[in-house]
Amino acid sequence: MEKLKIAGGYPLKGTVKIDGAKNSAVALIPATILAESPVTIEGLPDISDVQILKHLLMEIGGKVTFEKNEMTVDPTEMVSMPLPNGRVKKLRASYYLMGAMLGRFKKAVVGLPGGCHLGPRPIDQHIKGFEALGAEVTNEQGAIYLRAKELRGARVYLDVVSVGATINIMLAAVKAKGRTVIENAAKEPEIIDVATLLNNMGAKIKGAGTDVIRIDGVEHLHGCRHTIIPDRIEAGTYMILAAAIGEGILIDNVIPPHLESVTAKLREMNVPIDIGDDQIFVGKSGEIKAVDIKTLVYPGFPTDLQQPFTTLLTQAKGTSIVTDTIYSARLKHIDELRRMNAKIKVEGSSAIIDGPVKLQGAKVKASDLRAGAALVIAGLLAEGITEVTGVEHIDRGYSHIVEKLNGLGATVWREKLSEEELEQIKSS
Ligand code: EPU
């Protein structure tokens, strides 16, 4: 296991290139299970979640190659192998194997997913959708068993707007008999990306990106080539970093409309931003103003950028309030930021931040992926050396983070954890 060491306090400038979207990738890869010939996905990020899914597809008989961000999956010899334990527990998105395997084989056994601990993360809406399509769903010793004689299109109203449930129901429904309608569907760009891949494979999906999605089932799906969308959360993280400590950073390979809520908030803080076709330039900030943030479903402010944004707000003049309405417990980064001298109080699901403060380097722990991003930005701002453990969380979602930061002029490096640090992690 490793930690990141960051020598902070140096301004950053230059260009950073954004990779393919993690939260698309983790759905696009399972979607290939539904095809009857090879599917190629271009532009995948080189992150551990992608590697784990590659191995999971190989476990069920897929032939998979992954080189230079391009994955080809030959799904012809796949079987519905039970996956109750092992790699499925390592990432949240292994739940997409349920929808995809159910859609192709009419049966699946998949362990309940792992992923970041952000408070309760139920999958009742996914199950409601599978059952509406005709599947029998049981939970046996921590694994979900799905069986159906046949899948029939149905009308599913989501009680909670859920990215995962929307995509999972699409995966299960594309080969069902008749029409499925998902109402109160999530509208995130990643949902449109998955629908685009499935339609390229021969599916008939309309309305992805709106809150009503109609799917007319087809019998066969074929292979195709697909280019993934850029990662709006990785891009947003670098925009926040640029606002905090940049002297002019160009963020390349982005879809600017996907980042409108972030751009609007940064502009409200007086951060200079220029928008191009597929690039965003964040200029050097002068004094930045405190603002309030409330996370919402897309196109609202994304919960995945709430934690990095909190770090930026420690540099803003005045009091800011951040409220996460999606994951009320996504506040584990706050204690770590406090160790670095941040002035933050937590009240319910809100963080109240007073700034500006000079952050100090410290030993901190990334409890989840975006907490990790928040602490890396804090380390870059802080005086002295910051050590961030829990790097395995960061590597789940930020490809080549050390190389990208050093390319902007940062001094960041990886070090192996000492025996003593490993012992501390085991006992905590
Ligand atoms: N929810 C339910 N029941 C369900 C599903 C969700 O109550 O059956 C609740 C959740 O507890 C949460 C809300 O609905 O309060 C939204 O959850 P959603 O299902 O949309 O989240 P997800 O699909 O599990 C994805 C991303 C997350 C991101 C959320 C919200 C993936 C693999 N993960 O999770 O990304 O925070 O949408 O936008 O796509 C991350 O990238 O760091 C990350 C955690």
Boltz pocket constraint, residues with backbone or C-beta under 6 A from the ligand:
constraints:
  - pocket:
      binder: B
      contacts: [[A, 23], [A, 24], [A, 26], [A, 92], [A, 93], [A, 116], [A, 120], [A, 121], [A, 122], [A, 123], [A, 124], [A, 125], [A, 126], [A, 127], [A, 160], [A, 161], [A, 162], [A, 163], [A, 164], [A, 165], [A, 186], [A, 233], [A, 303], [A, 304], [A, 325], [A, 326], [A, 327], [A, 369], [A, 370], [A, 397]]
      max_distance: 6.0
